[in-house]
Amino acid sequence: MNETQKLLKISPDKLKAFNSVLLDPNSRVMKDFLAVVAKYGTPAQINRKHRAARKMENLFKIVQERQPEAIKDLNWLIQQRDRGAFIPVGEYRRRVLGPKANTLKFKDRYAVTLEVSALQYFPWIRVMAEQAIADKTLVPGRFIAVRKMKESEADGDLPAIVAALDIIGASFVETLDTKGTDGSNPHLGGPATITGYFGGIGEPNEHALQWLDEFLYYYTNYGVQHVLNFNAGTILLGFLLYKLGVNIQFKISVFFGSDNPYHALWILTMAKLLSREDGTSPLIGFNWSNSINNATMELTAEFRKSLGLEKVVRFEHHITETWKSIVIQPYNRRAELMQVAERVANIAAKHEGGDPEVEQTLAHPSDILDYFREKREVIESGDWDHLQRNFIEKVNAANHTARDLTANELSFIAAKNLHK
């Protein structure tokens, strides 16, 4: 370290000043934050409510009240899981590589999580599972939803999906309704101007605390633990809430626009500063901007490890994107993933669209704006089957990635309760 670099050292006085804000009983921003938390109880009480809400019998009770026909599909899913209907990982590898798979040592330390976005409606889960059983393919290990939460809550899809993904052993991230497209910024329109929300301007003024309030509502009433986060203010609120002892988790969205290692250093430094004594952080997913290259992930992986966050913070990288309304097509980062996955641990391969060669043949290619449509309008327009097909093509793209990972002797993480 040279003399110039030594100038970057942060003195204890600076940390003391930060603590003085966090601990000031007269700080209005801290009082407002703590007042929202207090609506739901102490951190211990909030966590107890969450655990109770997440119990399978309580989720089933809500589903029975709001969407009783879904109980049949949930029970079917349990039966298929328990009878071992889904292909085991070893057999999957032999289907890709033949007998030599039995002698290979796969790089499990660098296992890539198979991720799909967006899982909008509960009925799609059975369609996906039936295809996996019939074709001996994989159910991904991570799903994102971007549907309107109040709509999903009202029709019973929300508790049904939470229950289903617990049954199959997949993680699940919800997108709260308090976001830029909710009209919080009066100078921007709806989803059609979605690019205006990049950079974290979707939670102005009092909306950051509304996001916190909404998160705690779903955390305590439906067991929702993971949500999307795309604003610097709500990211800080998530860090503070976890520091208090509330066991929430979140992932930073691609809409946050993190596109270089110095941006990541800023976020991961704050994650470390506000981590718990055991080293954990609520930041478990870091979704990069679509513009980053492998070098950025590799550079960031170096200080992620130095900060003790390699096993805590997953890098989430878009391999495919919706055909319309988000990026210039064709967009496919699978070949780059095969290179970086050999060197960087804890990556999720996110599939937001089908493979480009398939998407361009569809009557209704995937469109990011479909995420913001009301269910009633989707059905009335005749697009229900189209959107289901879009979802299944994303699952197919995730399976394509799994095949390529396997062919390169790399590991993947699928739904852990289904694929042993």
Residue, then its C-alpha position, 0 to 999 in steps of 0.5 A: m500500500n502506497e502513501t496515497q492509498k493510506l489517505l483513504k482510511i476512515s477514522p473512528d470519528k466518522l463512524k462515531a458521527f454515523n452512530s450519532v445519527l442512528l442513535d439520536p432519540n430526536s432524529r426525525v428520520m429515525k423516529d419515523f422509521l421506528a414508528v412504522v416498525a412499532k406498528y407491528g410490534t417489537p422485532a421478536q414479536i414481528n418475527r413470531k408473526h412471520r413464522a406463524a404466517r409461514k406455517m403450511e397449515n395457516l397458508f392452506k387456511i387462507v388458500q381454502e378461504r380465497q381459492p379453494e380449488a388451489i388446495k387440490d394442486l398443492n396436495w398434488l404437488i406434495q404427492q409428486r414431491d414425496r413419491g420422487a416424481f422429479i428427476p434427481v440431479g445425478e440422473y439429469r447429469r447422466r442424461v446430458l453427459g452419459p455414463k462419464a457423469n458418474t466419474l466427474k467432479f462437478k464444481d459445487r462450490y460455484a453452483v449457479t442458482l437457476e432463476v426465473s422471472a416472473l411467476q405471476y399466477f399460481p396455476w402456472i406452477r402445476v403446468m411447469a411441474e407436469q412438464a418437468i415430470a414428463d420431460k425429465t427436466l428441472v424446476p428452477g430454484r428461485f422465482i420472482a413475482v412482479r404482479k400487483m400484490k393486492e390483487s394476488e392477495a385478494d384472489g389467494d394466489l399469494p399464499a398459494i404460491v408461498a406454500a407451493l414454493d416452500i413445498i418444492g424448496a425454491s426461494f421466492v421474491e415478491t415485488l411490493d406495490t409501493k414502487g415507481t409505477d404506483g404513481s408516487n412520482p407525479h411527473l412520470g407516467g405508468p409502466a410505459t415510461i418505466t425507464g424513467y424509474f431507473g436510478g431509484i427515483g420510484e420512492p419519493n418523499e414519504h413512499a420509502l416508509q410506505w414501502l417499509d410498512e407494506f413489507l412488514y404487512y406481508y411479512t407478518n400476514y403471509g410469511v413473505q420474507h424476500v422482496l425486490n428493492f430498487n431504491a437507495g432509501t429503501i435499501l437502507l431501510g431494509f438494512l436498518l430493519y434487519k439490524l434491529g432483528v427483523n429477519i427480512q431479506f431482499k434482493i436489489s433489482v436490475f432497475f436499480g441500475s448497478d453497472n460498475p464495481y464502484h457502485a457495488l462497493w458502495i452498496l456492499t460496504m453499507a451491507k457490511l457496516l450494517s450487518r449483524e454480529d454473525g456477519t449476515s445481511p438482509l441483502i441476499g441478492f444483487n441483480w446487476s444491470n444488463s450492461i455489465n460484463n464478466a470483469t465487473m462481476e469478477l472484480t466485485a467478487e474480490f471485495r465481496k469475499s474480503l467483506g465476508l459476504e461471498k456466501v451472503v450476497r448472491f450475484e443475480h445476472h440476467i441471461t435472457e430478457t423479455w423480448k419486448s420493452i426492456v433491451i435491444q434483442p437478441y439478448n443472451r448472456r449464456a456463453e458468458l455465464m459459462q466462463v464466469a461461473e468457473r471463477v465466481a461463486n454464488i451466482a444466479a442465472k436469471h431468465e426473464g425471457g425465453d431463448p431469443e430464437v424461440e421468442q421471435t417465433l411466438a404469436h405473443p413474445s414476452d413483454i416486460l409491460d405484461y407484468f403490470r396488467e390486471k388479471r381480469e384484463v389479461i383474461e378478457s383480452g385472450d392473452w392468458d395462454h400467451l402469458q403462460r407460454n411466455f413463462i414456460e419458455k423462461v423455464n425452458a431457457a433456464n433448463h437450457t442453461a442447466r444443460d450447458l452448465t452440466a456440459n461444462e462440468l459446472s453445478f446448478i441449484a434447482a428446486k431442492n426438494l424435488h431434485k435430490 
